[in-house]
């Protein structure tokens, strides 16, 4: 009798495993569908990044825990293009599971050589004249210290070749509530004294505007002092590098940028 009881128990356990596996596979398939529907357009089909940060990394700056990841998906990130979600809590948790799975993927392999890329970045490309890495370089453009955690190789290469491709053509292209003060918008001003200054916007409110010129100097103006104020939406101060770097050199620079994941 005991033999048959044990045999029945083992048979039940044995048949339970395939059911659990099938349930898990179904849940992950649903999680992937949710991701492709709601997230892939900005973060890439495989989490490689695009207009939004890469998710195929074990380190998510704003979501270091599952609870924080749930909060980011549900509520969005204030002042950014990341909106809150209308998914229910169960779907958000499923989506979070898929994001974590993307974070377990191997680090993206690129064709270039990062050592050669660093030399090109500092030399031929003169990139440090606008960008800083771990405190070295200029603050004129975006800091690149962790760019490898935030953007994938495909997006980085496209940004080098055609920098203005993803630059918003007007304020209306932003999601309502987005802070655009650090979008490196090009600004040109003319004072009533005839002074012409061009640079990128650092800050702006109803009455004042601050901009950083190409030498790195910051200027602050009351708008009442300005005869002209031009905001060059759709423009980027960054030059295109299609004619500067060869295809191999572009691969090398991209490899270097992908390797930048913060100070070690």
C-alpha positions as CSV (number, residue, x, y, z in Angstrom):
1,X,0.0,0.0,0.0
2,X,2.8,2.4,1.0
3,X,4.5,1.6,-2.3
4,X,1.5,2.7,-4.3
5,X,1.1,5.8,-2.2
6,X,4.7,6.8,-2.8
7,X,4.4,6.0,-6.5
8,X,1.3,8.2,-6.8
9,X,3.0,11.0,-5.0
10,X,6.0,10.9,-7.2
11,X,3.8,10.7,-10.3
12,X,2.0,13.8,-9.1
13,X,5.2,15.7,-8.6
14,X,6.5,14.5,-11.9
15,X,3.5,15.8,-13.8
16,X,3.5,19.1,-11.9
17,X,6.9,20.2,-13.2
18,X,5.8,20.4,-16.9
19,X,2.7,22.3,-15.9
20,X,4.8,24.8,-13.9
21,X,7.2,25.2,-16.8
22,X,4.4,25.7,-19.2
23,X,2.9,28.4,-16.9
24,X,6.2,30.2,-16.6
25,X,6.7,30.1,-20.4
26,X,3.2,31.5,-20.9
27,X,3.8,34.3,-18.4
28,X,7.2,35.3,-20.0
29,X,5.6,35.2,-23.5
30,X,3.0,37.6,-22.2
31,X,5.7,39.8,-20.6
32,X,7.5,40.0,-23.9
33,X,4.4,41.0,-25.7
34,X,3.8,43.8,-23.2
35,X,7.3,45.0,-23.7
36,X,7.2,45.0,-27.5
37,X,3.8,46.8,-27.4
38,X,4.6,49.5,-24.8
39,X,8.4,49.9,-24.5
40,X,10.3,48.7,-27.6
41,X,9.6,51.9,-29.6
42,X,11.8,53.9,-27.2
43,X,14.0,51.3,-25.6
44,X,14.6,49.0,-28.5
45,X,13.1,45.5,-29.3
46,X,15.9,43.8,-27.3
47,X,16.4,46.6,-24.8
48,X,19.4,47.9,-26.7
49,X,18.3,51.5,-26.3
50,X,17.2,54.2,-28.7
51,X,15.6,57.5,-27.8
52,X,15.2,55.9,-24.4
53,X,18.0,54.4,-22.3
54,X,19.2,50.8,-22.8
55,X,17.6,48.2,-20.6
56,X,19.9,45.3,-21.6
57,X,22.1,46.0,-18.6
58,X,22.2,44.6,-15.0
59,X,22.5,48.2,-13.7
60,X,19.4,50.4,-14.0
61,X,20.2,53.7,-12.4
62,X,16.6,54.6,-11.5
63,X,15.5,51.0,-10.8
64,X,18.0,49.3,-8.5
65,X,15.3,47.2,-6.9
66,X,12.2,45.4,-8.2
67,X,10.1,47.8,-6.1
68,X,11.7,50.8,-7.8
69,X,11.3,49.3,-11.2
70,X,7.6,48.8,-10.6
71,X,7.3,52.4,-9.5
72,X,9.2,53.7,-12.6
73,X,6.9,51.7,-14.9
74,X,3.7,52.6,-13.1
75,X,4.4,56.3,-12.4
76,X,6.9,57.2,-15.1
77,X,9.9,59.6,-14.5
78,X,8.9,63.2,-13.8
79,X,10.5,65.7,-16.2
80,X,11.5,63.1,-18.8
81,X,9.9,61.4,-21.8
82,X,9.1,58.3,-19.7
83,X,5.3,58.3,-19.1
84,X,3.4,56.5,-16.5
85,X,1.7,53.3,-17.5
86,X,-2.0,52.4,-17.7
87,X,-1.3,48.7,-17.3
88,X,-2.7,47.0,-14.2
89,X,-0.3,45.9,-11.4
90,X,0.0,42.3,-12.5
91,X,0.9,43.4,-16.0
92,X,3.5,45.9,-14.7
93,X,5.1,43.1,-12.6
94,X,5.2,40.9,-15.7
95,X,6.8,43.7,-17.7
96,X,9.3,44.2,-14.9
97,X,10.2,40.5,-15.1
98,X,11.0,40.9,-18.8
99,X,13.1,44.0,-18.2
100,X,15.1,42.1,-15.6
101,X,15.6,39.3,-18.2
102,X,16.9,41.8,-20.7
103,X,19.4,42.8,-18.0
104,X,20.8,39.3,-17.9
105,X,21.8,39.4,-21.5
106,X,25.5,39.5,-22.3
107,X,27.0,42.9,-22.8
108,X,26.5,44.0,-26.4
109,X,29.4,43.0,-28.6
110,X,30.6,45.6,-31.1
111,X,32.9,45.3,-34.1
112,X,35.3,48.1,-33.3
113,X,38.3,48.4,-31.0
114,X,37.7,50.6,-27.9
115,X,41.4,51.4,-27.4
116,X,41.7,52.8,-31.0
117,X,38.3,54.5,-30.4
118,X,39.5,56.4,-27.3
119,X,42.4,57.8,-29.3
120,X,40.1,58.9,-32.1
121,X,37.7,60.4,-29.5
122,X,40.5,62.5,-28.0
123,X,42.4,63.2,-31.2
124,X,40.8,63.3,-34.6
125,X,37.3,63.7,-33.3
126,X,38.2,66.3,-30.7
127,X,35.1,65.1,-28.8
128,X,36.5,66.2,-25.4
129,X,36.2,69.8,-26.4
130,X,32.4,69.4,-25.9
131,X,31.9,66.3,-23.7
132,X,33.2,65.2,-20.3
133,X,34.1,61.7,-19.2
134,X,34.6,61.1,-15.5
135,X,35.3,64.8,-14.9
136,X,37.7,65.2,-17.8
137,X,36.7,67.4,-20.8
138,X,34.1,70.1,-21.4
139,X,30.6,70.5,-19.9
140,X,29.3,72.1,-23.1
141,X,27.6,68.9,-24.3
142,X,26.1,65.9,-22.5
143,X,28.3,64.0,-20.0
144,X,29.4,60.6,-21.5
145,X,30.7,58.9,-18.3
146,X,28.0,56.3,-18.4
147,X,26.8,56.5,-22.0
148,X,27.4,52.8,-22.4
149,X,24.8,52.1,-19.8
150,X,22.3,54.5,-21.4
151,X,22.5,54.0,-25.1
152,X,23.2,51.0,-27.4
153,X,25.8,50.8,-30.2
154,X,23.2,51.3,-33.0
155,X,21.9,54.6,-31.5
156,X,25.4,55.9,-30.8
157,X,26.6,55.3,-34.3
158,X,23.5,57.0,-35.7
159,X,24.1,60.0,-33.4
160,X,27.7,60.3,-34.6
161,X,26.7,60.2,-38.3
162,X,23.5,62.3,-38.1
163,X,23.3,64.2,-34.7
164,X,20.2,66.1,-35.5
165,X,18.1,63.0,-36.5
166,X,16.5,62.7,-33.0
167,X,16.6,66.3,-32.0
168,X,13.0,67.5,-31.4
169,X,11.9,70.0,-34.1
170,X,9.7,71.9,-31.7
171,X,8.7,72.1,-28.0
172,X,5.4,70.5,-29.0
173,X,7.2,67.2,-29.8
174,X,7.9,66.7,-26.0
175,X,5.5,64.8,-23.8
176,X,3.6,67.3,-21.6
177,X,5.5,67.9,-18.3
178,X,8.9,67.1,-19.8
179,X,11.7,69.3,-18.5
180,X,13.6,70.6,-21.5
181,X,16.2,72.8,-19.8
182,X,19.0,70.3,-20.2
183,X,18.3,69.3,-23.8
184,X,21.2,71.4,-25.1
185,X,18.9,73.6,-27.2
186,X,20.9,76.0,-29.4
187,X,20.1,79.6,-28.6
188,X,21.1,82.9,-30.3
189,X,20.6,86.2,-28.6
190,X,21.1,89.8,-29.6
191,X,21.1,92.5,-26.9
192,X,19.9,96.1,-27.3
193,X,23.6,97.1,-27.2
194,X,24.2,95.0,-30.4
195,X,26.0,92.1,-28.7
196,X,25.5,88.8,-30.4
197,X,26.0,85.6,-28.4
198,X,25.3,82.0,-29.4
199,X,25.4,78.8,-27.3
200,X,23.3,76.2,-25.6
201,X,20.6,76.9,-23.1
202,X,21.6,76.1,-19.5
203,X,18.5,77.4,-17.8
204,X,15.4,79.5,-18.5
205,X,12.4,80.9,-16.6
206,X,9.7,83.4,-17.4
207,X,12.0,86.4,-17.0
208,X,15.6,85.2,-17.5
209,X,17.7,82.8,-19.7
210,X,21.2,81.5,-19.2
211,X,23.3,80.0,-21.9
212,X,26.8,78.6,-22.3
213,X,28.8,79.8,-25.3
214,X,31.2,77.6,-27.3
215,X,34.1,78.7,-25.1
216,X,32.4,77.3,-22.0
217,X,31.5,80.7,-20.6
218,X,28.0,81.1,-19.1
219,X,26.0,84.2,-19.8
220,X,22.8,85.3,-18.0
221,X,20.3,87.8,-19.3
222,X,17.0,89.3,-18.3
223,X,14.8,88.7,-21.3
224,X,13.9,92.4,-21.2
225,X,17.5,93.1,-22.1
226,X,17.3,91.2,-25.4
227,X,16.3,92.6,-28.7
228,X,16.2,89.1,-30.2
229,X,16.0,85.6,-28.8
230,X,16.1,82.7,-31.2
231,X,15.7,79.0,-30.2
232,X,17.0,76.7,-32.9
233,X,14.8,73.7,-32.4
234,X,15.8,70.7,-34.5
235,X,19.5,71.8,-34.5
236,X,22.4,70.3,-32.8
237,X,25.8,72.0,-32.0
238,X,27.4,68.6,-32.6
239,X,28.8,68.1,-36.1
240,X,28.2,65.0,-38.1
241,X,31.2,62.6,-38.3
242,X,30.3,60.7,-41.5
243,X,33.0,62.6,-43.5
244,X,35.5,62.7,-40.5
245,X,35.7,59.1,-39.6
246,X,36.0,56.1,-41.9
247,X,33.5,53.2,-41.3
248,X,36.1,51.3,-39.3
249,X,36.9,54.4,-37.2
250,X,33.2,54.9,-36.5
251,X,33.1,51.3,-35.3
252,X,36.1,52.0,-33.0
253,X,34.6,55.2,-31.5
254,X,31.3,53.4,-30.9
255,X,33.2,50.6,-29.2
256,X,34.8,53.1,-26.9
257,X,31.5,54.8,-26.1
258,X,29.8,51.5,-25.4
259,X,32.6,50.7,-22.9
260,X,31.9,53.8,-20.9
261,X,29.9,52.5,-17.9
262,X,31.1,54.8,-15.1
263,X,34.2,54.9,-13.0
264,X,35.3,51.4,-12.0
